[in-house]
C-alpha cells in the first residue's frame, strides 16, 4: 500500500522529536543520578593560595576524619556531581574564626556555601553560629556567571538588599576572557564601571594570568589594551608565583616589563619567601632585593616568625631586624578548647608590654555573647589600664 505524504511527514516529525528528547532524557537521568548520589566530605589542614576569585578552592595536607578532631582544618562538602557546595574552617565539629595560618586573599568567613543553577554559581557567607553575614566589606552574595562548559565568565557582588555593591577593595565585578587553555585575561570594575586594581596595594590593572599543568597560577602579567607588558607605578609588570611539592605558596618574584628583577609591588621586594613547617603552617616571611641580598618588606620587619599551639592556632609572632635581633612579639591567648581567641598582647624586644607601633593598645581582650559570637573588645595600655579606642581617621 502506498503511504500518504502526511503519514511520511508524521513519521519524520516523530523521529525528530525522539532525537531531541533522547539527550534531554539522558541529562535528566544524569541529574537525577547526581541528586540521589551521596555527598562526599574531605578534610584538609590548609587551602591553596589564590590570587583571583576565578581560581577553584582547593585543599592541601589532607586529614582523616579522626585526625581533623585535633587541629584546625577545612571541611569540604561535595554533591553527587563532585561540585563543591560548602567549605568551612573547623576545630573538631565546630566552625571557628580564622586563628591559624594565613589562607590567602579570598577566605572571608568561617563558612562558605555554594549553590548552582543553569549558567550560575552563587556563594554566600556565614558566621560560626550559622547566620548569613556580609563579608569582604558589605558583600552578602557573590554570583558567578558560567559558560556552557562551566567556566567562570564574570563575578558580581551584592549586598543584603540584593543591590550591587563594592567589595572592601572597591571592586563590584570581575570579567574574565579565556584566551586559550591555561591563559585568562582579568579585569575588575567598581560600581561606576571604572577599572580597579587587583587590590588597593597591588596596582595591576588588566592582567593576563597563566596557569601551569597543575592548574596553579604561575604568572600574573600587567598588560595594556594591546596585551603588551606595562609597568605600574612601582615599576612592576610581572609577578611569578612558586609552589612547593605540597602546594604551598613559597615564593614570589617581581619583574618589570623588560623581565628584569625589580623591588616592585607591595611590599617592595624583588623576591618574597614564605616558610612552612612540616604540616603546612606558615612559620616565616622574609624578603630579598634585586641582587639577592636581604631586604625588609615595606612597613614590615626584616623577618617575622609564627609559632602555633596544639590546635594549630597562632600562639605568638616574633619580629626581627636585619641583624636578627628581636624587636617585637605578639602573643595570642585562647579558650581551653582552642575555639575562641580571648587576648592579644604586644611586647617590645625586651619582653615588656608595649603599645603597638608606639601609640596603639598594649593588650586587647575580646568579648563574646553566650552563643560564642564576638561582640566587642576592650583595650588596655602597657599598665593594663583600660583605654578608649582611638577615633577613626
N, C-alpha and C positions, 0 to 999 in steps of 0.2 A: 504494500500500500504506500502511496506517495505521501510524504509528510507535508503538512501545510507550512507556509513561511512563518506563520505565527508560532507553530509548535517548535520550529527550529530556533526562533528568536528567544522563546521562553527557556528552552534548554540551555542556550548560551548564557542568558542572563542569570539563570540559576547557578550555573557553573562559576560564573564570575563572582557572584555573591559568596559562594562557598570558599573561593580562593581568598576573598577579602576577610572572611570570618575566621578562617583557619589560623592565621598568625595572631589575630586578636584573642582567639580562644586559648592559644598557646601562652600568650602573655598573661592572660587572666589566670591560667593554671599555674604559671610560674609565680605570679604574685600571691596566689592562694597558698602555694607551697612555702614561699618565703614567710608569709604571715603566720603559717602554722608551725614553721621551724622554730626551735627553741632559741632564746637569747644565749649569747656566749659572753663570758666575763674574763677579762685579763687584768693582771696586776703588774705595775712597773714602779720602780723607785723614782724615775725621773722622766721628763719629757725631752724630746729632741728640740733643739733650738730652732726657732722660726723667725725670719726677718720680715715675712709678709703673711697676711691672713689667707693668702692663696694656698699656702702650704698645708698639707694634711697634718693633723695632730697625731703624733707618733710617740710611743713609749720606748724607753731603753732600760736595761737592767731588770729583766722580768723576775717576778717573785711568785712563789707558790702561794696557795691560799693560806697555808699555815704561817709562812714567813711574813706575810703582809700584816699580821696582827701585831708585830713587834716594832714596826717602823712606819714613818711617813711614807705614803705611796699614792699612786694614781690608779684608780679603778676605771677600766674601760668596759663599757657595755655595748654590744653589737646586736643588731637584729638578725633575722633569719637570712638576710641577703649579705650579711657581713658589714653592713653600714654602721658607722659609729653613731650611737644615739645618746650616750651620756659619758661624761668624764668628770670625775670628782677626785679631790685630794683628801685622803683619809688617814686617820690613825686608828687602827682597829676597824670598827664598823662606822665610826663617826666622821663625817666631813669636818674639816678644820680649815682655819685661815692659814695662809702660807707662812710657815715658820722656818722653812728649811732652805735648801739651795735655790738660787735664782733659776727660774724655769723659762726664761726668755721673755719676749716683749708682749706675748699675747695670752697670758694666763691672768684672768681678771677677777675670778670669783671662786669660792670653794667648789661649786657645782656648775657644770655647763651641760645643757640639754640641747639635743639636735633633732629636728624633725624634718621630714621630706614630703614634698608634693611635686607634681609634674613640673620640671624645669626650675625647681626652687629648693633651697636648703635654708632652714631657719635655726638660729642659735639664740638661746635665752639663758639668763644668768640667775643664780640662786645663792642665798647665803647658807650657812651651815645648819640652819633650822628649817630649810626647805622653802623659804619665802623668795619669790622672784624679786630681783633687785636690779637697779641700774648699775652699770659697771663701766669702767674706762670713760669716766665722765658721767653723762646722762644717758648712756646707751642702754636701752631696755630690751632691744631686739636687734639682731644683726641678720640681714636677709641677703643670701647669695642667689643670683640668677645662674642657671646651668644651661649648657647647650644639650643637644640630643645625646651626646656621648657622656654627659655628666660632668664635663669640665666647667669649672667656675669661670664665669664671664665678668661678673661685677658683684659688688657688695655695697649695700646701703644700710645706714644706721637709723633707728627710730627711737623716740623717747617713749615714756609711759603713756602719753596721749596719742600714740601712733603717728606722730609727726616726725619728719626727717630732722636729724639732729647732728651737730658736730660732735666728734669724739673729744676726749681730753687733749688730743693732739691737733684739734681743729680740722679733722677730716670727716666729711659727711659721706663720701662714697669713694670706692675704688673701681677702676676699669682695667681689664686685662685683655691683651691680644696674644693669642697663642700662635707665634710666628712659625714654629716648627717644633718637633718633639724635643723637649728639654730646654726650649727658649721661650720666654714670655716677656712682653712689654707691659709695664705697670704705670698707671697714672692715678693720682688722687686729687680730689676736689673738695672744697668746702661748700657750705650751703649757698654761697653766692656764685658757685660754679667756677671759682678761681682755683688754679693749680696750687697744690700744697706739697711741701716736702715730706719725706718719709716719716720723720719725727722732727720735733722742734730743734733737736740738736744733731740731726743727721740731714744735711742740707742737699740731698739728692732730689731732683725733681722727677722728670720722666726717666725711668730706669729700664734696663734690659737685664733680666735675671736668667742665668744659665745654670741648669741642674746637671749633676753627674749621673752616672749609670745607676746609682743607688737612690736617685730622686732627692738627694740632699742638695741644697743650694750651695754652689761653689763660687759664683761670681755675681757681683752687682755692679753694673755699669751705669754711670750718669751720662745720658745721651741727649742730643738736641733733636729737633724735629726731623732732621735727615738721618738720624740714627748714628751720628758721629759722637765720639767721646768729647766731653766738655768738662772743664774743671769747675768745681763750685767755689764759693768764697774762701774756703780753707785750702784751696789748691788740689783737692782730691777729685778723682774721676772714677776710681775703681776700688772696690772692696773685695778682697779674696778671703773666703771663709774656709777653714781647715778643720777636719774632724779626726778623732782617733778611731781605732777599730771598734770601740764600744758605741760610737755615735755621739760622743761628747764634742761640743764646740771648743776646740783647744787653742785656736789661734786665728787672728785676722791680720791681714796685710793691706796697706793702703798705698795706692799708686796715683800718679797724675795722668793726664790724657796721653802722655808720651810713654807711659808704663814705667816711669821712674819712681822709686820709693819716695814718699812724702809724709811729713808729720801732719797729716790732714784728718778731717772729720773729728768730731768729738770722740775721744778725749785727747786729740792732738798727738798721737804717736804713729810711727810707721808700722810697728808690729805690737800687737797686744796678745797676751797669753793668759788663758785660764788654766789653773792647775787643779787636779782632782785626786781624791783618794780612791781606794780600791773598790768602793761601791758607788762611785759617781758623784759624791758630794763635792762641790767646788770648794777647794781649800786655799786657793791663792789667786791673785790677779797682779800682773806686772806689765810694764811697757818697755819698748826699746825704740831708739831713734833710727834714722835712715842708715847710719853706719854700724848699727848693731849694738851700740852702747846703751846702757841702762838709761831710761828716761821716765820720769814721773809723769803720770797722766794728769791732764789739766784738772785743777781743783781736786786732786786726789793724792794720797801718799805714794811714795815710790813703790811700796809693796804692801799689800793687805793680805791677811790670812784669816781663814774661818775655822772654827772648831765646833764640833757637834756633840750633843748628848746622846744617850742610848736610843732615843726615839728618832734621831735624825733632825731634831730642832737645832738651829744655830744657838750655841751656848755663849760664845764670845768671838769678837772680831778684834784682831790686833793690827795696828798700823805702824809702819816703819819708814824712816827716812832713807836717803841713798847710802848712808853708812850702816844701814841695818840696825839703827838704834830705835827702840820702841818709843813712839811719840804719843800714842793714844790707845785705849782699849774700850770696847763697848761690850757690856755683859748683859745677857738676857736671862730672865728667870721665868719658870713655867709652873703651872699646877702640877701636882704629884703624878698625874696620869699623862702629862705632856700635852694635854689638849688645848690649854689656853696660855698665851703669853701674858704674864702678870706685871713684869717690871722690865724697864731698860735703864741701865746706869752707865754713865760716861766717866771715864777716868783719864787722867793725863799719863805721860810716860813714866811717872814715878809712883803710880798706883793710887793717887788721891782723886776723890770725886772732883769733877771739874765741869763747868758749863761747856756744852758742845760748841766748838768754834768761838769760845770766849764769852759769848753772850747768850747762849741757849740754856735750856734747863740741864741740870746735872743728873736728874732722875725723872722717870715717867712711870706712873702707876696706872694700869688700865682698869677700867670699871666695867662690870658685866651685869646683866639682869639675870633673873632666875632661869631663863632658857639658854643662858650661855652666850647671848648676843652682846657684843661690845657696845656700850652706851656712852662712854666718855673716857677721859683721862685726867689725872691730877699731876701737876708739875711741881718739882722741888728744886731748890738751889743746892749749892755744894754743902750747905749746913743742914740739908734735909728740912728746910723750912718751905712751906707751900708758897708757890708764886702763881701769878696770873699768866695766862698765855699771852704772848706778845700780840699786839694789834696787827691785823692783816695789812699788808702794804697797799 
